[in-house]
Amino acid sequence: MLFLVLLQPAIVLYDRAVMEAAASQGCRLLETRGSQSDVEVRAYIERRLEAVPAIDAFHAGEWTVEFAGTQADETVSVSIGHSLKPLPLLGAAMGFAGMLDGRGLYRQEASCVAETKDAWLSNSERGCDPEAWIRRWDEKV
């Protein structure tokens, strides 16, 4: 009994850790996105989500993956959502607490927002112009 009570939070935390890592890696991809299509970006993110076992207690249904931005934008973002079926004992308690949707599933979401250019770079004298940084280096040599 105690094992089941401790297992459910571990499952939720594992799922969340994988989702946050996938969202962060997705942002890194979007920051440097070149010719990748939206389908390729989604496949990249979903590939990382395969670390979550396809068992209802870990993941039930489809992944919701939304992303926006490219290297030309100031920020990029990735949001990931999914549902899982709680273990029997805690599922009843979560249902009474109103934490489950109409299908008896717990909804979990994670997101990441990243700046494409660091503030120190944007605010510097030379800004984001690579040629200006090359000229600065040439001046020092």
C-alpha positions in Angstrom: 0.0 0.0 0.0 2.8 2.4 0.9 4.6 1.5 -2.2 1.6 2.6 -4.4 1.3 5.9 -2.5 5.0 6.6 -3.2 5.0 5.3 -6.7 2.4 7.8 -8.2 4.4 10.9 -7.3 7.6 9.3 -8.7 5.8 8.6 -12.0 4.5 12.1 -12.2 7.9 13.6 -11.4 9.6 11.3 -14.0 7.1 12.3 -16.7 7.6 16.0 -15.8 11.4 15.7 -15.9 11.3 14.1 -19.4 8.8 16.7 -20.6 10.9 19.6 -19.3 14.0 18.2 -20.9 12.3 17.7 -24.2 10.9 21.3 -24.1 14.3 22.7 -23.3 16.0 20.7 -26.1 13.2 21.8 -28.4 13.9 25.4 -27.6 17.6 24.9 -28.3 16.7 23.4 -31.7 14.4 26.4 -32.5 17.1 28.9 -31.5 19.3 27.5 -34.2 16.6 26.4 -36.6 17.7 26.5 -40.2 15.8 24.5 -42.8 13.9 22.2 -40.5 10.2 21.9 -41.2 7.6 22.0 -38.5 7.2 18.2 -39.0 10.9 17.6 -38.3 10.9 19.9 -35.2 7.8 18.0 -33.8 9.5 14.6 -34.6 12.7 15.8 -32.8 10.7 16.7 -29.7 8.5 13.6 -29.7 11.6 11.4 -30.1 12.8 12.7 -26.7 9.3 12.0 -25.2 9.7 8.3 -26.1 11.6 8.0 -22.8 8.2 8.0 -21.1 6.9 4.4 -21.3 3.7 3.8 -23.3 1.9 2.5 -20.2 -1.3 4.2 -19.1 0.2 4.9 -15.7 2.9 6.9 -17.4 1.2 8.2 -20.5 -2.3 7.8 -22.0 -3.4 9.2 -25.3 -1.5 11.6 -27.5 1.2 14.2 -26.8 0.2 17.8 -27.2 3.3 19.6 -28.6 3.2 23.3 -29.5 6.2 25.4 -30.5 6.9 28.9 -31.8 9.8 31.0 -32.9 13.0 30.8 -34.9 16.5 32.2 -34.6 15.2 35.4 -36.1 12.8 36.0 -33.2 13.6 37.3 -29.8 12.2 34.3 -28.0 11.3 30.7 -28.8 8.9 28.5 -26.9 7.9 24.9 -26.6 4.8 23.6 -24.6 4.2 19.9 -24.1 1.1 18.3 -22.5 -0.2 14.8 -21.9 -2.4 12.7 -19.7 -1.8 9.7 -17.5 -4.1 7.3 -15.7 -3.4 7.5 -11.9 -2.9 4.3 -10.0 -6.1 2.9 -8.4 -5.8 4.0 -4.8 -4.6 7.5 -5.6 -6.8 7.8 -8.7 -9.9 7.7 -6.4 -8.4 10.3 -4.1 -7.5 12.5 -7.1 -10.9 12.1 -8.5 -12.6 13.2 -5.3 -10.2 16.2 -5.2 -11.2 17.2 -8.8 -7.8 16.7 -10.3 -9.0 14.3 -13.1 -10.6 15.2 -16.3 -13.9 13.6 -17.6 -12.0 10.5 -18.8 -10.4 9.9 -15.4 -7.0 11.0 -16.5 -4.6 13.4 -14.9 -3.4 16.2 -17.2 0.2 17.3 -17.0 2.0 20.1 -18.9 5.5 21.5 -19.2 6.8 24.5 -21.1 10.1 26.3 -21.8 10.7 29.8 -23.2 14.2 30.8 -24.2 15.8 34.0 -25.5 17.5 33.5 -28.9 20.2 36.0 -28.1 21.6 36.6 -24.6 21.1 40.1 -23.1 24.8 40.7 -22.7 25.2 40.2 -26.4 22.3 42.3 -27.5 23.2 45.1 -25.1 26.9 45.1 -26.0 28.5 47.8 -28.2 28.8 45.5 -31.2 25.4 43.8 -30.7 24.6 40.7 -32.7 26.6 41.6 -35.8 29.3 38.9 -36.3 31.3 41.2 -38.6 31.6 43.7 -35.8 33.0 41.0 -33.5 35.5 39.9 -36.2 36.6 43.5 -36.7 37.2 43.8 -32.9 39.3 40.7 -33.0 41.3 41.9 -36.0 42.0 45.2 -34.1 43.5 43.3 -31.2 45.8 41.3 -33.4 
